[in-house]
Amino acid sequence: MGLTLDRAEPGNYRVTDLVGGYGFTRKLTDMGIYPGVVLTVISPASLGGPIRVMVKGTQYAIGKGMASKIYITRV
C-alpha cells in the first residue's frame, strides 16, 4: 500500500489512509490525524519507542503499533 508512519524519517508527510477500526480512527481523528492532513515527523522511532509528530502545532507521541496503521506520502 505504501509508506507507514513507523518507517518515516524526519520531515513532512500527508496522511493517505488509516487502517483500523472505529475506535482507532476516532482517536486519531480527535488528534487531528486523518487522510489529507499534513504532519511533521519530529523524531522517528528509536529502539522501539514512540514516533513524535507535530500536527497543526501540537506534538504527539504515537506508538509503533498505531503508527504502522497510518499510511503516508512525502510532501
N, CA, C, O and CB atoms as a CASP TS submission, in Angstrom:
PFRMAT TS
TARGET T0000
AUTHOR 0000-0000-0000
METHOD Language model
MODEL 1
PARENT N/A
ATOM      1  N   MET     1       0.823  -1.208   0.000  1.00  0.00           N
ATOM      2  CA  MET     1       0.000   0.000   0.000  1.00  0.00           C
ATOM      3  C   MET     1       0.860   1.262   0.000  1.00  0.00           C
ATOM      4  O   MET     1       0.510   2.252  -0.641  1.00  0.00           O
ATOM      5  CB  MET     1      -0.933   0.004   1.210  1.00  0.00           C
ATOM      6  N   GLY     2       1.983   1.229   0.716  1.00  0.00           N
ATOM      7  CA  GLY     2       2.833   2.402   0.729  1.00  0.00           C
ATOM      8  C   GLY     2       3.615   2.519   2.025  1.00  0.00           C
ATOM      9  O   GLY     2       3.746   1.560   2.786  1.00  0.00           O
ATOM     10  N   LEU     3       4.127   3.709   2.254  1.00  0.00           N
ATOM     11  CA  LEU     3       4.928   4.004   3.434  1.00  0.00           C
ATOM     12  C   LEU     3       4.022   4.178   4.657  1.00  0.00           C
ATOM     13  O   LEU     3       2.969   4.811   4.582  1.00  0.00           O
ATOM     14  CB  LEU     3       5.783   5.272   3.208  1.00  0.00           C
ATOM     15  N   THR     4       4.453   3.605   5.776  1.00  0.00           N
ATOM     16  CA  THR     4       3.715   3.784   7.024  1.00  0.00           C
ATOM     17  C   THR     4       4.512   4.692   7.954  1.00  0.00           C
ATOM     18  O   THR     4       5.730   4.816   7.827  1.00  0.00           O
ATOM     19  CB  THR     4       3.429   2.415   7.704  1.00  0.00           C
ATOM     20  N   LEU     5       3.819   5.313   8.872  1.00  0.00           N
ATOM     21  CA  LEU     5       4.424   6.292   9.767  1.00  0.00           C
ATOM     22  C   LEU     5       5.570   5.705  10.590  1.00  0.00           C
ATOM     23  O   LEU     5       6.533   6.412  10.890  1.00  0.00           O
ATOM     24  CB  LEU     5       3.372   6.856  10.692  1.00  0.00           C
ATOM     25  N   ASP     6       5.485   4.440  10.954  1.00  0.00           N
ATOM     26  CA  ASP     6       6.548   3.839  11.759  1.00  0.00           C
ATOM     27  C   ASP     6       7.873   3.702  11.009  1.00  0.00           C
ATOM     28  O   ASP     6       8.904   3.455  11.634  1.00  0.00           O
ATOM     29  CB  ASP     6       6.109   2.486  12.244  1.00  0.00           C
ATOM     30  N   ARG     7       7.868   3.855   9.691  1.00  0.00           N
ATOM     31  CA  ARG     7       9.081   3.746   8.879  1.00  0.00           C
ATOM     32  C   ARG     7       9.553   5.099   8.341  1.00  0.00           C
ATOM     33  O   ARG     7      10.484   5.152   7.539  1.00  0.00           O
ATOM     34  CB  ARG     7       8.842   2.795   7.722  1.00  0.00           C
ATOM     35  N   ALA     8       8.923   6.180   8.772  1.00  0.00           N
ATOM     36  CA  ALA     8       9.216   7.507   8.235  1.00  0.00           C
ATOM     37  C   ALA     8      10.453   8.130   8.872  1.00  0.00           C
ATOM     38  O   ALA     8      10.726   7.940  10.057  1.00  0.00           O
ATOM     39  CB  ALA     8       8.026   8.419   8.435  1.00  0.00           C
ATOM     40  N   GLU     9      11.180   8.867   8.070  1.00  0.00           N
ATOM     41  CA  GLU     9      12.291   9.688   8.525  1.00  0.00           C
ATOM     42  C   GLU     9      11.731  11.064   8.885  1.00  0.00           C
ATOM     43  O   GLU     9      10.605  11.382   8.503  1.00  0.00           O
ATOM     44  CB  GLU     9      13.417   9.792   7.431  1.00  0.00           C
ATOM     45  N   PRO    10      12.490  11.888   9.611  1.00  0.00           N
ATOM     46  CA  PRO    10      12.001  13.243   9.909  1.00  0.00           C
ATOM     47  C   PRO    10      11.658  13.998   8.626  1.00  0.00           C
ATOM     48  O   PRO    10      12.363  13.895   7.623  1.00  0.00           O
ATOM     49  CB  PRO    10      13.054  14.030  10.717  1.00  0.00           C
ATOM     50  N   GLY    11      10.569  14.754   8.677  1.00  0.00           N
ATOM     51  CA  GLY    11      10.132  15.527   7.519  1.00  0.00           C
ATOM     52  C   GLY    11       8.627  15.671   7.495  1.00  0.00           C
ATOM     53  O   GLY    11       7.939  15.282   8.439  1.00  0.00           O
ATOM     54  N   ASN    12       8.113  16.239   6.400  1.00  0.00           N
ATOM     55  CA  ASN    12       6.674  16.481   6.243  1.00  0.00           C
ATOM     56  C   ASN    12       6.032  15.396   5.386  1.00  0.00           C
ATOM     57  O   ASN    12       6.582  14.974   4.368  1.00  0.00           O
ATOM     58  CB  ASN    12       6.424  17.866   5.617  1.00  0.00           C
ATOM     59  N   TYR    13       4.853  14.955   5.825  1.00  0.00           N
ATOM     60  CA  TYR    13       4.137  13.884   5.145  1.00  0.00           C
ATOM     61  C   TYR    13       2.644  14.191   5.128  1.00  0.00           C
ATOM     62  O   TYR    13       2.123  14.860   6.021  1.00  0.00           O
ATOM     63  CB  TYR    13       4.404  12.526   5.827  1.00  0.00           C
ATOM     64  N   ARG    14       1.962  13.690   4.092  1.00  0.00           N
ATOM     65  CA  ARG    14       0.499  13.779   4.016  1.00  0.00           C
ATOM     66  C   ARG    14      -0.057  12.399   4.354  1.00  0.00           C
ATOM     67  O   ARG    14       0.408  11.387   3.829  1.00  0.00           O
ATOM     68  CB  ARG    14       0.012  14.264   2.585  1.00  0.00           C
ATOM     69  N   VAL    15      -1.046  12.366   5.227  1.00  0.00           N
ATOM     70  CA  VAL    15      -1.706  11.111   5.595  1.00  0.00           C
ATOM     71  C   VAL    15      -2.584  10.688   4.426  1.00  0.00           C
ATOM     72  O   VAL    15      -3.399  11.471   3.938  1.00  0.00           O
ATOM     73  CB  VAL    15      -2.552  11.265   6.915  1.00  0.00           C
ATOM     74  N   THR    16      -2.415   9.438   3.974  1.00  0.00           N
ATOM     75  CA  THR    16      -3.211   8.941   2.852  1.00  0.00           C
ATOM     76  C   THR    16      -4.300   7.969   3.288  1.00  0.00           C
ATOM     77  O   THR    16      -5.339   7.865   2.635  1.00  0.00           O
ATOM     78  CB  THR    16      -2.312   8.270   1.844  1.00  0.00           C
ATOM     79  N   ASP    17      -4.064   7.251   4.399  1.00  0.00           N
ATOM     80  CA  ASP    17      -5.066   6.274   4.832  1.00  0.00           C
ATOM     81  C   ASP    17      -4.826   5.875   6.283  1.00  0.00           C
ATOM     82  O   ASP    17      -3.693   5.878   6.764  1.00  0.00           O
ATOM     83  CB  ASP    17      -5.039   5.026   3.924  1.00  0.00           C
ATOM     84  N   LEU    18      -5.898   5.535   6.964  1.00  0.00           N
ATOM     85  CA  LEU    18      -5.849   4.986   8.326  1.00  0.00           C
ATOM     86  C   LEU    18      -6.487   3.606   8.249  1.00  0.00           C
ATOM     87  O   LEU    18      -7.621   3.469   7.789  1.00  0.00           O
ATOM     88  CB  LEU    18      -6.597   5.924   9.385  1.00  0.00           C
ATOM     89  N   VAL    19      -5.771   2.593   8.693  1.00  0.00           N
ATOM     90  CA  VAL    19      -6.275   1.226   8.612  1.00  0.00           C
ATOM     91  C   VAL    19      -6.534   0.723  10.023  1.00  0.00           C
ATOM     92  O   VAL    19      -5.608   0.344  10.739  1.00  0.00           O
ATOM     93  CB  VAL    19      -5.273   0.296   7.863  1.00  0.00           C
ATOM     94  N   GLY    20      -7.793   0.723  10.411  1.00  0.00           N
ATOM     95  CA  GLY    20      -8.156   0.268  11.748  1.00  0.00           C
ATOM     96  C   GLY    20      -9.649   0.410  11.969  1.00  0.00           C
ATOM     97  O   GLY    20     -10.384   0.878  11.100  1.00  0.00           O
ATOM     98  N   GLY    21     -10.072   0.002  13.133  1.00  0.00           N
ATOM     99  CA  GLY    21     -11.481   0.058  13.473  1.00  0.00           C
ATOM    100  C   GLY    21     -11.938   1.450  13.882  1.00  0.00           C
ATOM    101  O   GLY    21     -11.180   2.419  13.824  1.00  0.00           O
ATOM    102  N   TYR    22     -13.182   1.520  14.293  1.00  0.00           N
ATOM    103  CA  TYR    22     -13.800   2.795  14.647  1.00  0.00           C
ATOM    104  C   TYR    22     -13.051   3.500  15.777  1.00  0.00           C
ATOM    105  O   TYR    22     -12.786   4.699  15.683  1.00  0.00           O
ATOM    106  CB  TYR    22     -15.249   2.577  15.047  1.00  0.00           C
ATOM    107  N   GLY    23     -12.709   2.781  16.834  1.00  0.00           N
ATOM    108  CA  GLY    23     -12.024   3.390  17.976  1.00  0.00           C
ATOM    109  C   GLY    23     -10.664   3.947  17.598  1.00  0.00           C
ATOM    110  O   GLY    23     -10.280   5.026  18.049  1.00  0.00           O
ATOM    111  N   PHE    24      -9.939   3.214  16.774  1.00  0.00           N
ATOM    112  CA  PHE    24      -8.621   3.649  16.314  1.00  0.00           C
ATOM    113  C   PHE    24      -8.735   4.933  15.490  1.00  0.00           C
ATOM    114  O   PHE    24      -8.051   5.919  15.762  1.00  0.00           O
ATOM    115  CB  PHE    24      -7.947   2.538  15.482  1.00  0.00           C
ATOM    116  N   THR    25      -9.600   4.906  14.489  1.00  0.00           N
ATOM    117  CA  THR    25      -9.736   6.085  13.627  1.00  0.00           C
ATOM    118  C   THR    25     -10.309   7.272  14.394  1.00  0.00           C
ATOM    119  O   THR    25      -9.942   8.416  14.124  1.00  0.00           O
ATOM    120  CB  THR    25     -10.628   5.764  12.423  1.00  0.00           C
ATOM    121  N   ARG    26     -11.182   7.022  15.322  1.00  0.00           N
ATOM    122  CA  ARG    26     -11.762   8.102  16.130  1.00  0.00           C
ATOM    123  C   ARG    26     -10.693   8.782  16.981  1.00  0.00           C
ATOM    124  O   ARG    26     -10.648  10.009  17.069  1.00  0.00           O
ATOM    125  CB  ARG    26     -12.885   7.557  17.032  1.00  0.00           C
ATOM    126  N   LYS    27      -9.833   7.980  17.607  1.00  0.00           N
ATOM    127  CA  LYS    27      -8.769   8.528  18.442  1.00  0.00           C
ATOM    128  C   LYS    27      -7.829   9.407  17.611  1.00  0.00           C
ATOM    129  O   LYS    27      -7.471  10.508  18.030  1.00  0.00           O
ATOM    130  CB  LYS    27      -7.979   7.391  19.121  1.00  0.00           C
ATOM    131  N   LEU    28      -7.436   8.919  16.439  1.00  0.00           N
ATOM    132  CA  LEU    28      -6.547   9.703  15.580  1.00  0.00           C
ATOM    133  C   LEU    28      -7.236  10.958  15.053  1.00  0.00           C
ATOM    134  O   LEU    28      -6.628  12.027  14.998  1.00  0.00           O
ATOM    135  CB  LEU    28      -6.058   8.852  14.412  1.00  0.00           C
ATOM    136  N   THR    29      -8.481  10.830  14.674  1.00  0.00           N
ATOM    137  CA  THR    29      -9.233  11.990  14.186  1.00  0.00           C
ATOM    138  C   THR    29      -9.351  13.048  15.271  1.00  0.00           C
ATOM    139  O   THR    29      -9.251  14.240  14.981  1.00  0.00           O
ATOM    140  CB  THR    29     -10.631  11.567  13.706  1.00  0.00           C
ATOM    141  N   ASP    30      -9.559  12.638  16.501  1.00  0.00           N
ATOM    142  CA  ASP    30      -9.616  13.583  17.618  1.00  0.00           C
ATOM    143  C   ASP    30      -8.291  14.325  17.799  1.00  0.00           C
ATOM    144  O   ASP    30      -8.272  15.457  18.282  1.00  0.00           O
ATOM    145  CB  ASP    30      -9.981  12.849  18.909  1.00  0.00           C
ATOM    146  N   MET    31      -7.176  13.681  17.408  1.00  0.00           N
ATOM    147  CA  MET    31      -5.863  14.321  17.486  1.00  0.00           C
ATOM    148  C   MET    31      -5.586  15.174  16.245  1.00  0.00           C
ATOM    149  O   MET    31      -4.566  15.860  16.179  1.00  0.00           O
ATOM    150  CB  MET    31      -4.765  13.261  17.654  1.00  0.00           C
ATOM    151  N   GLY    32      -6.481  15.134  15.271  1.00  0.00           N
ATOM    152  CA  GLY    32      -6.281  15.903  14.040  1.00  0.00           C
ATOM    153  C   GLY    32      -5.550  15.133  12.967  1.00  0.00           C
ATOM    154  O   GLY    32      -5.090  15.721  11.988  1.00  0.00           O
ATOM    155  N   ILE    33      -5.433  13.817  13.133  1.00  0.00           N
ATOM    156  CA  ILE    33      -4.760  12.970  12.149  1.00  0.00           C
ATOM    157  C   ILE    33      -5.825  12.217  11.364  1.00  0.00           C
ATOM    158  O   ILE    33      -6.516  11.350  11.900  1.00  0.00           O
ATOM    159  CB  ILE    33      -3.758  11.977  12.836  1.00  0.00           C
ATOM    160  N   TYR    34      -5.945  12.563  10.082  1.00  0.00           N
ATOM    161  CA  TYR    34      -6.924  11.942   9.193  1.00  0.00           C
ATOM    162  C   TYR    34      -6.417  12.090   7.763  1.00  0.00           C
ATOM    163  O   TYR    34      -5.539  12.916   7.513  1.00  0.00           O
ATOM    164  CB  TYR    34      -8.350  12.588   9.363  1.00  0.00           C
ATOM    165  N   PRO    35      -6.943  11.314   6.819  1.00  0.00           N
ATOM    166  CA  PRO    35      -6.465  11.395   5.439  1.00  0.00           C
ATOM    167  C   PRO    35      -6.543  12.832   4.896  1.00  0.00           C
ATOM    168  O   PRO    35      -7.555  13.519   5.029  1.00  0.00           O
ATOM    169  CB  PRO    35      -7.280  10.451   4.544  1.00  0.00           C
ATOM    170  N   GLY    36      -5.438  13.247   4.285  1.00  0.00           N
ATOM    171  CA  GLY    36      -5.358  14.583   3.701  1.00  0.00           C
ATOM    172  C   GLY    36      -4.571  15.572   4.541  1.00  0.00           C
ATOM    173  O   GLY    36      -4.070  16.560   4.004  1.00  0.00           O
ATOM    174  N   VAL    37      -4.447  15.341   5.835  1.00  0.00           N
ATOM    175  CA  VAL    37      -3.746  16.279   6.712  1.00  0.00           C
ATOM    176  C   VAL    37      -2.233  16.090   6.562  1.00  0.00           C
ATOM    177  O   VAL    37      -1.751  14.979   6.338  1.00  0.00           O
ATOM    178  CB  VAL    37      -4.179  16.079   8.196  1.00  0.00           C
ATOM    179  N   VAL    38      -1.497  17.198   6.690  1.00  0.00           N
ATOM    180  CA  VAL    38      -0.034  17.146   6.637  1.00  0.00           C
ATOM    181  C   VAL    38       0.490  17.146   8.063  1.00  0.00           C
ATOM    182  O   VAL    38       0.073  17.957   8.889  1.00  0.00           O
ATOM    183  CB  VAL    38       0.556  18.348   5.821  1.00  0.00           C
ATOM    184  N   LEU    39       1.413  16.226   8.346  1.00  0.00           N
ATOM    185  CA  LEU    39       2.042  16.163   9.663  1.00  0.00           C
ATOM    186  C   LEU    39       3.552  16.180   9.493  1.00  0.00           C
ATOM    187  O   LEU    39       4.075  15.883   8.418  1.00  0.00           O
ATOM    188  CB  LEU    39       1.590  14.896  10.442  1.00  0.00           C
ATOM    189  N   THR    40       4.240  16.530  10.563  1.00  0.00           N
ATOM    190  CA  THR    40       5.701  16.568  10.558  1.00  0.00           C
ATOM    191  C   THR    40       6.229  15.525  11.519  1.00  0.00           C
ATOM    192  O   THR    40       5.871  15.523  12.697  1.00  0.00           O
ATOM    193  CB  THR    40       6.227  17.974  10.935  1.00  0.00           C
ATOM    194  N   VAL    41       7.076  14.642  11.029  1.00  0.00           N
ATOM    195  CA  VAL    41       7.750  13.677  11.893  1.00  0.00           C
ATOM    196  C   VAL    41       8.934  14.405  12.514  1.00  0.00           C
ATOM    197  O   VAL    41       9.855  14.828  11.816  1.00  0.00           O
ATOM    198  CB  VAL    41       8.208  12.383  11.097  1.00  0.00           C
ATOM    199  N   ILE    42       8.898  14.543  13.831  1.00  0.00           N
ATOM    200  CA  ILE    42       9.956  15.245  14.556  1.00  0.00           C
ATOM    201  C   ILE    42      11.095  14.290  14.873  1.00  0.00           C
ATOM    202  O   ILE    42      12.261  14.586  14.613  1.00  0.00           O
ATOM    203  CB  ILE    42       9.408  15.874  15.851  1.00  0.00           C
ATOM    204  N   SER    43      10.745  13.144  15.436  1.00  0.00           N
ATOM    205  CA  SER    43      11.765  12.127  15.682  1.00  0.00           C
ATOM    206  C   SER    43      11.151  10.757  15.418  1.00  0.00           C
ATOM    207  O   SER    43      10.088  10.420  15.940  1.00  0.00           O
ATOM    208  CB  SER    43      12.323  12.221  17.142  1.00  0.00           C
ATOM    209  N   PRO    44      11.849   9.975  14.594  1.00  0.00           N
ATOM    210  CA  PRO    44      11.339   8.637  14.269  1.00  0.00           C
ATOM    211  C   PRO    44      11.500   7.692  15.454  1.00  0.00           C
ATOM    212  O   PRO    44      12.139   8.025  16.452  1.00  0.00           O
ATOM    213  CB  PRO    44      12.067   8.065  13.037  1.00  0.00           C
ATOM    214  N   ALA    45      10.917   6.528  15.326  1.00  0.00           N
ATOM    215  CA  ALA    45      11.013   5.514  16.386  1.00  0.00           C
ATOM    216  C   ALA    45      12.462   5.099  16.557  1.00  0.00           C
ATOM    217  O   ALA    45      13.145   4.763  15.590  1.00  0.00           O
ATOM    218  CB  ALA    45      10.130   4.277  16.062  1.00  0.00           C
ATOM    219  N   SER    46      12.917   5.126  17.786  1.00  0.00           N
ATOM    220  CA  SER    46      14.269   4.665  18.075  1.00  0.00           C
ATOM    221  C   SER    46      14.191   3.598  19.154  1.00  0.00           C
ATOM    222  O   SER    46      13.593   3.805  20.210  1.00  0.00           O
ATOM    223  CB  SER    46      15.190   5.844  18.518  1.00  0.00           C
ATOM    224  N   LEU    47      14.791   2.473  18.879  1.00  0.00           N
ATOM    225  CA  LEU    47      14.795   1.348  19.827  1.00  0.00           C
ATOM    226  C   LEU    47      13.394   0.940  20.269  1.00  0.00           C
ATOM    227  O   LEU    47      13.182   0.586  21.429  1.00  0.00           O
ATOM    228  CB  LEU    47      15.620   1.706  21.047  1.00  0.00           C
ATOM    229  N   GLY    48      12.443   0.991  19.348  1.00  0.00           N
ATOM    230  CA  GLY    48      11.088   0.560  19.642  1.00  0.00           C
ATOM    231  C   GLY    48      10.230   1.578  20.354  1.00  0.00           C
ATOM    232  O   GLY    48       9.108   1.262  20.751  1.00  0.00           O
ATOM    233  N   GLY    49      10.722   2.789  20.529  1.00  0.00           N
ATOM    234  CA  GLY    49       9.964   3.834  21.219  1.00  0.00           C
ATOM    235  C   GLY    49       8.934   4.483  20.307  1.00  0.00           C
ATOM    236  O   GLY    49       8.805   4.111  19.141  1.00  0.00           O
ATOM    237  N   PRO    50       8.208   5.443  20.836  1.00  0.00           N
ATOM    238  CA  PRO    50       7.170   6.106  20.048  1.00  0.00           C
ATOM    239  C   PRO    50       7.749   7.075  19.018  1.00  0.00           C
ATOM    240  O   PRO    50       8.897   7.507  19.123  1.00  0.00           O
ATOM    241  CB  PRO    50       6.221   6.848  20.968  1.00  0.00           C
ATOM    242  N   ILE    51       6.930   7.403  18.024  1.00  0.00           N
ATOM    243  CA  ILE    51       7.274   8.362  16.983  1.00  0.00           C
ATOM    244  C   ILE    51       6.685   9.703  17.411  1.00  0.00           C
ATOM    245  O   ILE    51       5.500   9.785  17.732  1.00  0.00           O
ATOM    246  CB  ILE    51       6.735   7.911  15.563  1.00  0.00           C
ATOM    247  N   ARG    52       7.496  10.744  17.417  1.00  0.00           N
ATOM    248  CA  ARG    52       6.995  12.082  17.761  1.00  0.00           C
ATOM    249  C   ARG    52       6.625  12.809  16.487  1.00  0.00           C
ATOM    250  O   ARG    52       7.432  12.937  15.567  1.00  0.00           O
ATOM    251  CB  ARG    52       8.048  12.895  18.570  1.00  0.00           C
ATOM    252  N   VAL    53       5.367  13.292  16.448  1.00  0.00           N
ATOM    253  CA  VAL    53       4.888  14.027  15.284  1.00  0.00           C
ATOM    254  C   VAL    53       4.261  15.341  15.729  1.00  0.00           C
ATOM    255  O   VAL    53       3.838  15.490  16.876  1.00  0.00           O
ATOM    256  CB  VAL    53       3.872  13.185  14.481  1.00  0.00           C
ATOM    257  N   MET    54       4.209  16.294  14.794  1.00  0.00           N
ATOM    258  CA  MET    54       3.516  17.556  15.045  1.00  0.00           C
ATOM    259  C   MET    54       2.389  17.674  14.033  1.00  0.00           C
ATOM    260  O   MET    54       2.593  17.522  12.829  1.00  0.00           O
ATOM    261  CB  MET    54       4.493  18.782  14.955  1.00  0.00           C
ATOM    262  N   VAL    55       1.192  17.949  14.548  1.00  0.00           N
ATOM    263  CA  VAL    55       0.016  18.134  13.713  1.00  0.00           C
ATOM    264  C   VAL    55      -0.642  19.446  14.115  1.00  0.00           C
ATOM    265  O   VAL    55      -1.078  19.608  15.254  1.00  0.00           O
ATOM    266  CB  VAL    55      -0.978  16.935  13.851  1.00  0.00           C
ATOM    267  N   LYS    56      -0.710  20.373  13.182  1.00  0.00           N
ATOM    268  CA  LYS    56      -1.352  21.670  13.424  1.00  0.00           C
ATOM    269  C   LYS    56      -0.851  22.336  14.695  1.00  0.00           C
ATOM    270  O   LYS    56      -1.641  22.867  15.476  1.00  0.00           O
ATOM    271  CB  LYS    56      -2.855  21.501  13.502  1.00  0.00           C
ATOM    272  N   GLY    57       0.476  22.308  14.905  1.00  0.00           N
ATOM    273  CA  GLY    57       1.085  22.993  16.035  1.00  0.00           C
ATOM    274  C   GLY    57       1.110  22.234  17.345  1.00  0.00           C
ATOM    275  O   GLY    57       1.614  22.756  18.339  1.00  0.00           O
ATOM    276  N   THR    58       0.587  21.025  17.381  1.00  0.00           N
ATOM    277  CA  THR    58       0.572  20.216  18.597  1.00  0.00           C
ATOM    278  C   THR    58       1.415  18.963  18.389  1.00  0.00           C
ATOM    279  O   THR    58       1.316  18.306  17.352  1.00  0.00           O
ATOM    280  CB  THR    58      -0.878  19.839  18.993  1.00  0.00           C
ATOM    281  N   GLN    59       2.245  18.636  19.379  1.00  0.00           N
ATOM    282  CA  GLN    59       3.080  17.441  19.289  1.00  0.00           C
ATOM    283  C   GLN    59       2.394  16.252  19.951  1.00  0.00           C
ATOM    284  O   GLN    59       1.740  16.380  20.986  1.00  0.00           O
ATOM    285  CB  GLN    59       4.448  17.691  19.934  1.00  0.00           C
ATOM    286  N   TYR    60       2.566  15.089  19.320  1.00  0.00           N
ATOM    287  CA  TYR    60       2.024  13.837  19.848  1.00  0.00           C
ATOM    288  C   TYR    60       3.096  12.767  19.778  1.00  0.00           C
ATOM    289  O   TYR    60       3.973  12.815  18.916  1.00  0.00           O
ATOM    290  CB  TYR    60       0.755  13.396  19.066  1.00  0.00           C
ATOM    291  N   ALA    61       3.029  11.806  20.680  1.00  0.00           N
ATOM    292  CA  ALA    61       3.870  10.615  20.621  1.00  0.00           C
ATOM    293  C   ALA    61       2.951   9.454  20.261  1.00  0.00           C
ATOM    294  O   ALA    61       1.983   9.174  20.969  1.00  0.00           O
ATOM    295  CB  ALA    61       4.635  10.357  21.989  1.00  0.00           C
ATOM    296  N   ILE    62       3.258   8.790  19.168  1.00  0.00           N
ATOM    297  CA  ILE    62       2.421   7.699  18.670  1.00  0.00           C
ATOM    298  C   ILE    62       3.232   6.417  18.718  1.00  0.00           C
ATOM    299  O   ILE    62       4.337   6.352  18.181  1.00  0.00           O
ATOM    300  CB  ILE    62       1.910   7.984  17.220  1.00  0.00           C
ATOM    301  N   GLY    63       2.686   5.406  19.357  1.00  0.00           N
ATOM    302  CA  GLY    63       3.368   4.118  19.463  1.00  0.00           C
ATOM    303  C   GLY    63       3.532   3.444  18.114  1.00  0.00           C
ATOM    304  O   GLY    63       2.801   3.735  17.167  1.00  0.00           O
ATOM    305  N   LYS    64       4.499   2.540  18.036  1.00  0.00           N
ATOM    306  CA  LYS    64       4.784   1.865  16.766  1.00  0.00           C
ATOM    307  C   LYS    64       3.595   1.071  16.236  1.00  0.00           C
ATOM    308  O   LYS    64       3.394   0.998  15.024  1.00  0.00           O
ATOM    309  CB  LYS    64       5.968   0.943  16.929  1.00  0.00           C
ATOM    310  N   GLY    65       2.809   0.477  17.126  1.00  0.00           N
ATOM    311  CA  GLY    65       1.653  -0.288  16.676  1.00  0.00           C
ATOM    312  C   GLY    65       0.639   0.578  15.946  1.00  0.00           C
ATOM    313  O   GLY    65       0.136   0.206  14.885  1.00  0.00           O
ATOM    314  N   MET    66       0.346   1.725  16.518  1.00  0.00           N
ATOM    315  CA  MET    66      -0.583   2.655  15.859  1.00  0.00           C
ATOM    316  C   MET    66       0.050   3.230  14.598  1.00  0.00           C
ATOM    317  O   MET    66      -0.607   3.334  13.562  1.00  0.00           O
ATOM    318  CB  MET    66      -0.989   3.799  16.821  1.00  0.00           C
ATOM    319  N   ALA    67       1.316   3.601  14.684  1.00  0.00           N
ATOM    320  CA  ALA    67       1.999   4.220  13.549  1.00  0.00           C
ATOM    321  C   ALA    67       2.059   3.286  12.339  1.00  0.00           C
ATOM    322  O   ALA    67       2.078   3.746  11.198  1.00  0.00           O
ATOM    323  CB  ALA    67       3.409   4.636  13.951  1.00  0.00           C
ATOM    324  N   SER    68       2.088   1.985  12.587  1.00  0.00           N
ATOM    325  CA  SER    68       2.161   1.027  11.475  1.00  0.00           C
ATOM    326  C   SER    68       0.853   0.949  10.700  1.00  0.00           C
ATOM    327  O   SER    68       0.802   0.331   9.637  1.00  0.00           O
ATOM    328  CB  SER    68       2.526  -0.356  11.997  1.00  0.00           C
ATOM    329  N   LYS    69      -0.204   1.568  11.216  1.00  0.00           N
ATOM    330  CA  LYS    69      -1.508   1.561  10.550  1.00  0.00           C
ATOM    331  C   LYS    69      -1.857   2.898   9.922  1.00  0.00           C
ATOM    332  O   LYS    69      -2.965   3.092   9.423  1.00  0.00           O
ATOM    333  CB  LYS    69      -2.582   1.175  11.528  1.00  0.00           C
ATOM    334  N   ILE    70      -0.887   3.831   9.952  1.00  0.00           N
ATOM    335  CA  ILE    70      -1.080   5.166   9.374  1.00  0.00           C
ATOM    336  C   ILE    70      -0.230   5.246   8.111  1.00  0.00           C
ATOM    337  O   ILE    70       0.999   5.243   8.180  1.00  0.00           O
ATOM    338  CB  ILE    70      -0.693   6.309  10.399  1.00  0.00           C
ATOM    339  N   TYR    71      -0.885   5.317   6.967  1.00  0.00           N
ATOM    340  CA  TYR    71      -0.185   5.378   5.676  1.00  0.00           C
ATOM    341  C   TYR    71       0.023   6.838   5.280  1.00  0.00           C
ATOM    342  O   TYR    71      -0.869   7.675   5.419  1.00  0.00           O
ATOM    343  CB  TYR    71      -0.983   4.618   4.569  1.00  0.00           C
ATOM    344  N   ILE    72       1.236   7.117   4.780  1.00  0.00           N
ATOM    345  CA  ILE    72       1.623   8.482   4.467  1.00  0.00           C
ATOM    346  C   ILE    72       2.364   8.546   3.141  1.00  0.00           C
ATOM    347  O   ILE    72       2.798   7.530   2.598  1.00  0.00           O
ATOM    348  CB  ILE    72       2.484   9.058   5.582  1.00  0.00           C
ATOM    349  N   THR    73       2.496   9.764   2.635  1.00  0.00           N
ATOM    350  CA  THR    73       3.326  10.033   1.466  1.00  0.00           C
ATOM    351  C   THR    73       4.104  11.304   1.714  1.00  0.00           C
ATOM    352  O   THR    73       3.592  12.237   2.333  1.00  0.00           O
ATOM    353  CB  THR    73       2.472  10.148   0.175  1.00  0.00           C
ATOM    354  N   ARG    74       5.327  11.352   1.242  1.00  0.00           N
ATOM    355  CA  ARG    74       6.193  12.521   1.471  1.00  0.00           C
ATOM    356  C   ARG    74       5.653  13.725   0.730  1.00  0.00           C
ATOM    357  O   ARG    74       5.201  13.618  -0.410  1.00  0.00           O
ATOM    358  CB  ARG    74       7.643  12.232   1.025  1.00  0.00           C
ATOM    359  N   VAL    75       5.704  14.877   1.392  1.00  0.00           N
ATOM    360  CA  VAL    75       5.226  16.133   0.777  1.00  0.00           C
ATOM    361  C   VAL    75       6.415  16.890   0.230  1.00  0.00           C
ATOM    362  O   VAL    75       6.251  17.974  -0.331  1.00  0.00           O
ATOM    363  CB  VAL    75       4.442  17.015   1.804  1.00  0.00           C
TER
END
